[in-house]
Amino acid sequence: MTDENDLQELAAEYASCFDFDFGDSGIALTLSEDAPPELVSMIKDVLGDYTQESLVKVYESLNIISEAEDVFSCEIDEKVCPLSIFCRIARWLDKTNAR
């Protein structure tokens, strides 16, 4: 397991790769064009698809991890991101950060 501060910094770095598009039909969350390829791979590997719903779950998880006092016992809103997905994202970050 990696240092928690390093994990939080990585999560914050990845969270900054998201953009909000404000259109006539509402707000859409997108990945910026300069998002690292490993973030795109993580979304597809962990969630199986690359949909608006998947992006919201990843964005929410990354922000929670980046701001948490204790990454592995923080509160999450399971209406936005189920615990199982949050845990998979946290483990993926931990493994990626350990490399």
C-alpha distance (Angstrom), angle and dihedral (degrees) to the residues before:
residue distance angle dihedral
M1 . . .
T2 3.78 . .
D3 3.78 129.8 .
E4 3.80 110.0 -74.8
N5 3.81 93.2 -131.5
D6 3.80 90.4 54.6
L7 3.79 89.4 49.6
Q8 3.80 90.8 50.9
E9 3.80 92.0 48.7
L10 3.81 91.2 51.0
A11 3.82 90.8 48.9
A12 3.82 90.7 49.8
E13 3.81 90.8 48.7
Y14 3.80 91.3 51.9
A15 3.82 93.0 43.9
S16 3.80 89.1 56.4
C17 3.82 88.4 61.8
F18 3.81 91.6 72.5
D19 3.79 124.1 92.5
F20 3.78 131.6 -164.6
D21 3.78 117.2 -134.3
F22 3.79 113.6 -158.5
G23 3.78 108.0 -157.0
D24 3.77 138.1 158.8
S25 3.80 91.2 -89.4
G26 3.81 94.8 50.7
I27 3.77 137.6 -91.9
A28 3.78 121.4 -27.1
L29 3.79 125.2 -169.0
T30 3.81 115.2 -139.7
L31 3.78 138.3 171.4
S32 3.77 115.1 -111.1
E33 3.79 116.3 -114.9
D34 3.81 90.9 -112.0
A35 3.81 94.4 55.4
P36 3.81 110.9 135.0
P37 3.81 113.9 -102.0
E38 3.81 91.3 -124.4
L39 3.82 89.3 62.8
V40 3.80 90.9 53.6
S41 3.81 89.4 47.1
M42 3.80 91.3 49.8
I43 3.79 92.0 53.4
K44 3.80 91.1 52.5
D45 3.84 95.0 40.1
V46 3.80 97.4 46.0
L47 3.79 100.0 35.0
G48 3.79 101.3 26.0
D49 3.79 95.0 -132.4
Y50 3.78 143.6 46.2
T51 3.79 104.6 -123.8
Q52 3.79 134.0 138.8
E53 3.81 88.6 -103.0
S54 3.81 91.2 53.0
L55 3.79 91.7 49.7
V56 3.81 91.1 51.7
K57 3.82 91.7 51.3
V58 3.79 92.6 49.0
Y59 3.81 93.4 44.8
E60 3.80 91.9 49.2
S61 3.80 92.3 47.8
L62 3.79 93.7 47.7
N63 3.79 92.1 50.5
I64 3.80 92.9 47.9
I65 3.80 91.3 49.5
S66 3.80 93.1 46.7
E67 3.82 92.7 51.8
A68 3.82 102.0 35.3
E69 3.78 122.9 114.7
D70 3.80 88.1 -148.1
V71 3.78 114.1 19.6
F72 3.79 95.8 -159.2
S73 3.80 97.3 48.6
C74 3.79 103.6 35.4
E75 3.78 126.4 127.2
I76 3.77 118.8 -103.4
D77 3.79 132.1 -173.2
E78 3.80 102.2 -119.3
K79 3.81 90.0 -165.7
V80 3.80 87.2 68.1
C81 3.80 99.8 33.3
P82 3.82 125.1 7.7
L83 3.80 116.2 -126.9
S84 3.80 92.9 -115.8
I85 3.80 91.9 57.6
F86 3.80 92.5 44.1
C87 3.81 89.7 53.1
R88 3.80 92.5 48.8
I89 3.80 90.6 51.2
A90 3.82 91.7 47.5
R91 3.82 91.2 49.5
W92 3.80 91.4 47.5
L93 3.82 90.4 51.8
D94 3.79 90.4 47.3
K95 3.81 92.6 51.6
T96 3.81 92.9 43.8
N97 3.78 92.5 48.5
A98 3.80 91.9 49.3
R99 3.82 92.0 60.8
